Amino acid sequence: MSNIDQQPPEVIEAVRKFRGQFRTTGIVLIVLGALAILFPLVFSIAAKVLLGWVFLLTGGALLYHAFQAKRWESAIWSGLIAVLHLALGVYMALFALNGLVGLTFLVGVVFLLQGGVEGMIAMQHRHKTGWGWLALNGAITLFLGLVLIAGLPGTALWAIGLLLGINFLTTGVAFVALAGSVSEK
């Protein structure tokens, strides 16, 4: 009996109904993941530039709000936040190579924190089945954080793109596997 067969009938039917979309999305993610793994610098830059455009859009929306709410006592502060978002957006979106080191350092710090917290959670649950997997994941995440930070500035050229590629690839495989777990009616 597969894991999908243990799900409620409505979940199985929903997966069956969208089986083609799961498969197509999975294949697209697998292709993008493979490309990101092969060309990590390109995907690192693309991710940073895309994030820059997100900050540009949020900065624009916040600035619009600040002007619309100019009678609000905190409108000037809201406008300042908007300008900060816009400045960060311009820096990230228009200066493609700048900032990759900082972004990689930030990811490394997040991995260090995540790995440490996962290690603490694993120790709290060491009397339960499967705690070792959490401990192993925490140790690996901690190690990745150390590698990212210790390898700077070199890791900035490949880390973000490679991590995105691995994530896309594994998510794509999961979607294809999910689509294949149900039979067509």
C-alpha positions in Angstrom: 0.0 0.0 0.0 1.5 3.3 -1.0 1.5 6.4 1.2 -1.0 8.1 -1.1 -3.5 5.2 -0.5 -3.4 6.1 3.2 -4.8 9.6 2.5 -8.5 10.6 2.7 -10.4 9.9 -0.6 -10.8 13.7 -1.2 -7.0 14.2 -1.1 -6.5 11.2 -3.5 -9.1 12.6 -5.9 -7.6 16.1 -5.8 -4.2 14.7 -6.7 -5.8 12.6 -9.4 -7.7 15.6 -10.8 -4.5 17.8 -11.0 -2.2 14.9 -11.9 -1.2 16.5 -15.3 -0.4 19.9 -13.6 1.7 18.2 -11.0 3.7 16.3 -13.6 4.2 19.4 -15.8 5.2 21.6 -12.9 7.5 18.9 -11.7 9.2 18.5 -15.1 9.6 22.3 -15.4 11.1 22.5 -11.9 13.5 19.5 -12.7 14.7 21.3 -15.8 15.1 24.6 -14.0 16.9 22.9 -11.1 19.3 21.1 -13.4 20.1 24.4 -15.2 20.6 26.1 -11.8 23.0 23.4 -10.7 24.9 23.6 -14.1 24.9 27.5 -14.1 24.8 28.5 -10.4 26.2 32.0 -11.0 23.5 32.9 -13.5 20.8 31.7 -11.1 22.4 33.4 -8.1 22.4 36.7 -10.0 18.8 36.1 -11.3 17.6 35.4 -7.8 19.2 38.5 -6.4 17.9 40.7 -9.3 14.4 39.3 -8.8 14.6 40.0 -5.1 15.7 43.6 -6.0 12.6 44.0 -8.2 10.4 42.8 -5.3 11.9 45.5 -3.2 11.3 48.1 -5.9 7.7 47.1 -6.2 7.2 47.1 -2.4 9.0 50.4 -2.2 6.7 51.9 -4.8 3.6 50.6 -3.0 4.9 52.0 0.3 5.7 55.4 -1.2 2.3 55.6 -2.8 0.8 54.8 0.6 2.9 57.4 2.3 1.7 60.1 -0.1 -1.9 59.0 0.1 -1.8 59.0 3.9 0.1 62.3 4.2 -2.2 63.5 7.0 -1.2 60.4 9.1 1.3 61.3 11.8 3.7 58.5 10.7 3.5 59.2 7.0 7.0 60.6 6.9 8.4 57.5 8.5 6.4 55.3 6.1 7.9 57.4 3.3 11.4 56.8 4.7 10.8 53.0 4.8 9.6 53.3 1.2 12.8 55.1 0.2 14.9 52.4 1.9 13.0 49.7 0.0 13.5 51.6 -3.3 17.2 52.1 -2.6 17.7 48.4 -1.7 15.7 47.5 -4.8 17.8 49.6 -7.1 21.0 48.2 -5.6 19.9 44.6 -5.9 18.1 44.8 -9.3 20.5 47.1 -11.2 23.9 46.2 -9.8 23.8 42.4 -10.5 27.1 41.3 -9.1 27.2 43.6 -6.1 25.6 42.2 -3.0 26.0 38.5 -3.7 28.6 38.2 -0.9 26.3 39.8 1.6 23.3 37.7 0.5 25.4 34.5 0.7 26.7 35.5 4.2 23.0 36.1 5.3 22.1 32.6 4.0 25.1 31.2 5.8 24.0 32.8 9.1 20.4 31.6 8.7 21.8 28.0 8.1 24.0 28.3 11.2 21.0 29.4 13.3 18.7 26.8 11.8 21.2 24.0 12.3 21.7 25.0 15.9 18.0 25.2 16.6 17.4 21.8 14.9 20.1 20.3 17.0 18.5 21.6 20.2 15.1 20.3 19.0 16.7 16.9 18.2 18.2 16.7 21.7 14.8 17.5 23.3 13.3 14.6 21.3 16.1 12.1 21.6 13.9 9.6 23.3 11.5 9.5 20.3 11.9 7.6 17.1 13.4 9.5 14.2 15.2 12.1 16.4 18.5 11.1 14.8 17.3 12.3 11.4 16.6 15.7 12.8 20.0 15.8 14.5 21.7 14.8 11.2 19.8 17.5 9.3 20.8 20.0 11.9 24.4 19.0 11.7 24.4 19.1 7.9 22.7 22.5 7.9 25.2 23.8 10.4 28.0 22.5 8.3 26.6 24.2 5.2 26.4 27.5 7.0 30.0 27.1 8.0 31.0 26.3 4.4 29.2 29.2 3.0 30.7 31.7 5.5 34.2 30.3 5.6 34.3 30.1 1.8 33.4 33.8 1.2 33.8 35.5 -1.2 34.2 32.5 -3.5 31.0 30.8 -2.3 29.0 33.8 -3.4 29.6 32.9 -7.0 27.8 29.5 -6.8 26.0 29.0 -3.5 22.6 30.7 -4.0 22.2 29.3 -7.5 23.2 25.8 -6.4 20.8 25.8 -3.4 18.0 27.0 -5.6 18.8 24.3 -8.1 18.8 21.6 -5.5 15.5 22.9 -4.2 13.9 23.1 -7.6 15.2 19.7 -8.6 13.9 17.9 -5.4 10.6 19.7 -5.5 10.2 18.8 -9.1 10.9 15.1 -8.4 8.4 15.2 -5.6 5.7 16.6 -7.8 6.4 14.0 -10.5 6.3 11.3 -7.9 3.1 12.6 -6.5 1.5 12.6 -10.0 2.7 9.1 -10.5 1.3 7.9 -7.2 -2.3 8.0 -8.4 -3.7 6.1 -11.3 -6.0 7.7 -13.9 -9.6 6.8 -13.6 
